[in-house]
């Protein structure tokens, strides 16, 4: 979301996320998709799925991690 000053001057807000943050986010979601597929194929149990997912959240620190726990 971009915020503009009411005086008419445009102010562009820099993204506060680094390339490393975005890579960690992507890696988390790819990993999560993979373990979801394993769960849906009955290769891992629900308990295992949840445990792996919690560990991935700790490791990758996705941007929305507070909502995922």
N, C-alpha and C positions, 0 to 999 in steps of 0.2 A: 504494500500500500504506500502510495506517495502522498506526502503532506505538503500543501502549498501555504505560504504565508498570505494572509488576507490583504497585505499592501500591494499585491500584484507582482511581487518579485517571486520568481520561480526558484525553488530550492529542491535540488535533487538529493534524495537521501541515499547514501551508499549502502550497499548490501552489507549487513553485519556478519554474513556467513562466509567463511573461507572455502577455498576449493577442497580442503581436507574435510570440512564439515559436510559438504555436499557429497563427497565420495563415501564417507561413513554412512550417510543417509541412504545412498544407493545400495551400498553393500548390505545394510540392514534389510532393506526391502527385498533384495534378491535372495538373501538367506532365508527370510521369513516365508517367501513364496515357496522356496524349496522344501522347508520343513512342513508347510501346509500340505504340499503335494504328498509328502511321505505319510502324513497323518491320514489324508483322504484315501490313500492306497492301503491303509492298515499296516504300514511298515513300522510305525511307531505308535505308542499309546497316547492318549490325551495328556496323561501326566508327563510323559517324556517330551511331548510337544511344548507344554507350558514351561518345563524346566529349561529346555533349549532356548526358547523364546526369551525368557528372563535373562539368561546368560548373554544372549545376543544384544539385548537392550543395554546391559552393563558394558559390554565390549564396544559396541558401535556408537552408543550414545546418540540415537536419532534425535532430530530437532523436536519432535513431538513426544518424546519419551515419557513425559509426565502424564500424558493422556493414555499411554499404552499400558501402564502398570495397574 
